[in-house]
Amino acid sequence: MEAVRNGSYDLVLMDCMMPIMDGYQATAEIRAYEQAQGRPRTPIVALTASAIEGDRQRCLDAGMDDYLSKPFTQVGLMNTVEKWLHKT
């Protein structure tokens, strides 16, 4: 959260399983901060080792814009990054 408050990013790659605050909670806080500050919505792409049914929807419901399941390929990552950078 501190990095988002102190900087401007074109894209956030969000690990869903972080030790202090998971990616779902971090995304909710980023979205609340953006709204409170009148900042534009930063694309957030979930990175998760979980590929169970419903996980993608959980990420989208949390406010993330896209989803990559680990392990992902370099090409897959680059395609996703390019997709979102071209939308901003």
Residue frames as qw, qx, qy, qz and C-alpha x, y, z in Angstrom:
[[0.000, 0.886, 0.463, 0.000, 0.00, 0.00, 0.00],
 [0.332, -0.750, 0.092, 0.564, 2.82, 2.37, 0.80],
 [0.377, -0.088, 0.588, 0.710, 4.24, 1.98, -2.72],
 [0.141, 0.625, 0.665, 0.383, 0.85, 2.79, -4.27],
 [0.194, -0.906, -0.301, 0.225, 0.39, 5.82, -2.04],
 [0.342, -0.718, 0.249, 0.553, 3.84, 7.16, -2.86],
 [0.207, -0.255, 0.680, 0.656, 3.97, 6.40, -6.58],
 [0.662, 0.452, 0.020, -0.597, 2.11, 6.09, -9.80],
 [0.393, -0.175, 0.876, 0.219, 2.00, 2.75, -11.58],
 [0.467, 0.237, -0.477, -0.706, 0.74, 1.68, -14.99],
 [0.822, -0.060, -0.506, -0.256, 0.13, -1.88, -13.77],
 [0.426, -0.522, 0.637, -0.375, 0.30, -3.89, -10.54],
 [0.662, 0.092, -0.736, -0.102, 1.19, -7.59, -10.51],
 [0.531, -0.493, 0.350, -0.594, -0.47, -8.84, -7.31],
 [0.332, 0.107, -0.929, 0.125, 0.58, -12.05, -5.59],
 [0.626, -0.472, -0.325, -0.529, -2.54, -13.43, -3.95],
 [0.856, -0.420, -0.281, 0.109, -0.68, -15.24, -1.17],
 [0.276, 0.622, -0.389, 0.621, 1.52, -12.69, 0.59],
 [0.491, -0.141, -0.742, 0.435, 2.51, -13.20, 4.24],
 [0.047, -0.165, -0.441, 0.881, 1.29, -9.98, 5.90],
 [0.493, 0.446, 0.242, -0.706, -1.67, -8.97, 3.76],
 [0.569, 0.214, 0.748, 0.267, -3.06, -11.23, 1.04],
 [0.160, 0.049, 0.483, 0.860, -3.60, -9.93, -2.46],
 [0.139, -0.642, -0.694, -0.295, -7.37, -9.79, -2.06],
 [0.349, -0.796, -0.333, 0.365, -7.14, -7.45, 0.94],
 [0.366, -0.357, 0.229, 0.828, -4.36, -5.41, -0.68],
 [0.105, 0.325, 0.623, 0.704, -6.47, -4.97, -3.81],
 [0.222, -0.780, -0.581, -0.064, -9.47, -3.85, -1.76],
 [0.388, -0.707, -0.121, 0.579, -7.30, -1.26, -0.01],
 [0.296, -0.104, 0.430, 0.847, -5.83, -0.03, -3.28],
 [0.007, -0.535, -0.667, -0.519, -9.30, 0.33, -4.81],
 [0.306, -0.824, -0.444, 0.175, -10.58, 2.21, -1.75],
 [0.404, -0.530, 0.090, 0.740, -7.54, 4.50, -1.80],
 [0.225, 0.152, 0.554, 0.787, -7.92, 5.22, -5.53],
 [0.121, -0.699, -0.628, -0.318, -11.57, 6.08, -5.05],
 [0.392, -0.787, -0.308, 0.363, -10.98, 8.27, -1.98],
 [0.362, -0.495, 0.226, 0.757, -8.18, 10.18, -3.72],
 [0.543, 0.740, 0.109, -0.383, -9.96, 10.45, -7.07],
 [0.157, -0.530, 0.726, 0.410, -7.13, 8.56, -8.73],
 [0.708, 0.304, -0.418, -0.482, -7.64, 6.57, -11.91],
 [0.935, -0.179, 0.264, -0.156, -8.03, 2.83, -11.56],
 [0.020, 0.624, -0.762, -0.174, -4.69, 1.02, -11.91],
 [0.863, 0.120, -0.407, -0.275, -4.94, -2.36, -13.62],
 [0.435, -0.498, 0.709, -0.244, -4.18, -5.16, -11.15],
 [0.757, 0.232, -0.562, -0.239, -3.27, -8.62, -12.43],
 [0.791, -0.457, 0.334, -0.232, -3.50, -11.50, -9.95],
 [0.464, 0.450, -0.762, 0.031, -0.62, -13.97, -9.78],
 [0.712, -0.353, 0.403, -0.454, -1.62, -17.13, -7.97],
 [0.036, 0.289, -0.954, -0.074, -0.52, -20.71, -7.56],
 [0.439, 0.259, 0.757, -0.409, -4.14, -21.67, -7.00],
 [0.231, 0.119, -0.613, -0.746, -5.91, -22.82, -10.14],
 [0.145, 0.314, 0.910, -0.230, -9.05, -24.20, -8.54],
 [0.012, -0.576, -0.634, -0.516, -12.45, -23.53, -10.03],
 [0.283, -0.879, -0.380, -0.046, -13.79, -20.19, -8.86],
 [0.579, -0.446, -0.036, 0.682, -10.38, -18.72, -8.04],
 [0.274, 0.247, 0.348, 0.862, -10.35, -16.46, -11.11],
 [0.232, -0.722, -0.461, -0.461, -13.78, -15.13, -10.18],
 [0.583, -0.682, -0.288, 0.335, -12.65, -14.53, -6.60],
 [0.478, -0.172, 0.123, 0.853, -9.81, -12.37, -7.93],
 [0.037, 0.428, 0.438, 0.789, -12.15, -10.41, -10.19],
 [0.426, -0.745, -0.486, -0.165, -14.66, -10.00, -7.36],
 [0.590, -0.546, -0.186, 0.566, -11.88, -8.59, -5.17],
 [0.111, 0.939, 0.004, -0.327, -11.27, -5.85, -7.74],
 [0.411, -0.377, 0.628, 0.543, -8.44, -7.35, -9.76],
 [0.503, 0.583, -0.159, -0.618, -8.66, -6.96, -13.52],
 [0.754, 0.391, -0.498, -0.176, -7.02, -10.15, -14.75],
 [0.812, -0.411, 0.390, -0.145, -5.55, -13.43, -13.53],
 [0.565, 0.522, -0.638, -0.026, -2.46, -15.53, -14.23],
 [0.915, -0.371, 0.107, -0.118, -2.02, -18.94, -12.65],
 [0.059, -0.701, 0.710, 0.036, 1.48, -20.07, -11.70],
 [0.429, -0.378, 0.356, 0.739, 3.47, -21.46, -13.29],
 [0.512, 0.806, 0.200, -0.222, 2.97, -19.11, -16.21],
 [0.753, 0.236, 0.242, 0.564, 5.15, -18.71, -19.26],
 [0.269, -0.364, 0.079, 0.888, 7.17, -15.65, -20.12],
 [0.024, -0.226, -0.597, -0.769, 5.04, -15.26, -23.25],
 [0.298, -0.649, -0.692, -0.110, 1.84, -15.49, -21.20],
 [0.360, -0.636, -0.286, 0.619, 3.08, -12.86, -18.76],
 [0.189, -0.203, 0.292, 0.915, 4.21, -10.53, -21.55],
 [0.095, -0.414, -0.695, -0.580, 0.90, -10.91, -23.39],
 [0.334, -0.728, -0.584, 0.127, -1.02, -10.01, -20.24],
 [0.340, -0.536, -0.078, 0.768, 1.21, -7.03, -19.43],
 [0.116, 0.003, 0.472, 0.874, 0.96, -5.72, -22.99],
 [0.149, -0.577, -0.739, -0.314, -2.81, -6.18, -22.97],
 [0.329, -0.792, -0.444, 0.260, -3.22, -3.98, -19.91],
 [0.345, -0.436, 0.102, 0.825, -0.57, -1.41, -20.75],
 [0.092, 0.200, 0.575, 0.788, -2.28, -0.76, -24.07],
 [0.215, -0.699, -0.659, -0.176, -5.57, -0.10, -22.26],
 [0.376, -0.692, -0.291, 0.544, -4.13, 2.65, -20.05]]
